[in-house]
Amino acid sequence: MLVALPKGLNVDEWLASNASAFYNHVSLMYGSISEFCTISSCPTMKAWSTQIQWTDEKGRKRKCSGPQYADYAASIIQKILTDEDLVPTKQSKEFPKAFRPAIQKTFRLLFHLLGHIYTCHFRTVVNLELHPHLNTLYLHLLLFCAEFHLLDSKEMALSEDLTTAVIHSSPPPRTSGSHSRNT
């Protein structure tokens, strides 16, 4: 229910507004550990067992550090989300065909950043007592991406062990009649 398209809402508007919200949440999470993510502590961009390379506008891949990748990702996502031709904010304007690939790229970059936080900075996240927030953000992003087919299944498979662990470590949801009151 959390990720489902609300009745009567345009799917592209839903994707755009959620991309913006997820970007803000991932930026806050990364910001909380950014002083620990340096060129010396993270000389390569790692997420899970994968070294991720940056792909520039011309399709060239290059190795970069964790903080460089985070900076590149933030710049590209901001560029996408603020491009009026790509993500129109005026009611009469249609979303272009290039919107969907751009949103998929946005979510792929956010997924990589969360993967890097888990892989390289989880101990710091736990020490800061932010791991419940990180786990919730991660699961929310994965559910959203699965609902709207925003990530390639191969990419999502990279974090399958983490996903299973987070799901099994979460407390079971409360049902409306199961809570007790202290009187």
N, C-alpha and C positions, 0 to 999 in steps of 0.2 A: 504493500500500500504506500510505503514511503516514496517509492520511485515511480509509481505508475503515473501515466499521463492523466491529468485531471480532465474530466469531461468538459468538452467544449473549447479546450485550449489547443492552439496550433502546436504541433510537435516540435517545430523548429524554435518557436519561442520558448518552449519548455527546456529544450536542449541548451539554448543560449543562456537562459537565466540560471540553470543549474551549473553550466560551465563556469559562469562568473562566481557563483557561490562556492563551488569546489575549489576554484583558483584561490579565492580569499582564504579558505580554510587550510589548504595545503601551504599557502604562503605563510600563514601564522604558525603552522606546525614547523615548517622549515626554519622560519625566523627564530623559533625557540632553541634550535640547536645550531644555528648558522655559525656561531663563534667557535664551535667545535669542528666544523666542516671547513678545513683549510686545504690549501694546495699540498702541504706536507702530510696532513692526516688522511687526505683523500686524493692522492695523486691521479687516480683514475675514477671514472664514474662507474660505480658498481651498484647493481641491483640484483639481489639474490645471487645466483652463481654466474651471472653474466656481466661482462664489461660492456658498457653501453657507449657507443661512439656518437658524436654529434653529426647530424647530416645537415649540411648547409642548403641554401636555396637552389644551388646548382646540382644537388645530389651527391656532393663529395662528402665522404665520411672522414672524421678526424677524431683522434683521441683527445680527451680533455679531462681536467680534474673535476671532482664533484662540485666544487663551488662555481667553476666555469660553466658547467652544464646547467646548474641551477639558474645562473644569470641568463644564459642563452634561452632557457625554457621560459623564464619569466618574461623576457623581452618579446619572444614570439607569441606567447599567450596573450599578453597585453595588446600586442599589435593586432592579433586576430579579433579579440573581443571588442576593441575600440574602432575597428574598421567599419564605418557606416555602410559601405558597399557590400561588405561580407555579412555583417550582423546589423541589419537595419533596425533602427529604433522608431522610425515613423510608421504609423499604422498602415498607411496606404502602400508601403514599399514591400515587395516580395523578397523572400530569402533566395539568393542565387544558388545555382547547382554546386558552386564551389564551397557552399556553407558546410555541407555534411563532411567532406574530407578535412576541412579545417577544424571542425569540432572533434573529429576522430583524432586528429593530431594533438589537439589540446588535451584530451583525456589520456592519450598515450604518454605525453610528457608528464602529466600529473601522476600517472601510475608509476612512471620511472622515478620520480622524485620521492614518492612514498616508499618505493622499493629501496631506494638508497638510504632513506632514514632507517628503515628496518634493518637493512644489511650492515650499515656502518655506524649507526648512532642509537641503536635501540637501548643500549645500557644507559646512555645519557638521558634518553626519553624516560626510562624507568626511574632514574635518579631524580628527575624533575617531576615525577609522578604524573606524567602526561600520557602514559601508555593506554589508559582507558579511552582517552580522546583519540589517540592515533588509531587504535583498533576499531573504534566506531567509525571514524572517517574512512578508513581503509575498506571496511565492509560496505559502507554506504556507497562509496565510489564503485566498488566491484559490482554491487547489485544494480546500480544505475547503468553501468557499462554493459552488463549482461542483458538488461531489459531492452536497451536500444541498440545493441550490437555495435558498440563503439570501440571495442578492443578485439584484436585478432585472438582466436582461441589459443594459438601457440604462445602468445604473449601472456595471457591469463594463466596458462599452465605453469609458467615460471614460478608463480607464487602459490601453487596448489597446496604445498605442505603448510605454508603460513596460513592460508585461508582455513584449512582444516583445523589447525591449532587454535586460531582465534575463535572460530565457531564453537569448538569444544570447550574453550576456557570461559566463554560467556555464560553468565547466569541465565537460567531459563526465563522466558518472558512471563510476566505476571498475567494472570487472567483476572477479569474484573471481579470475580467472586472469591478470590483466594486470599485476599489480604485481611489481616485481622486488625482490630483496633484495640488500643490500650485504653481502658477507662478507669 
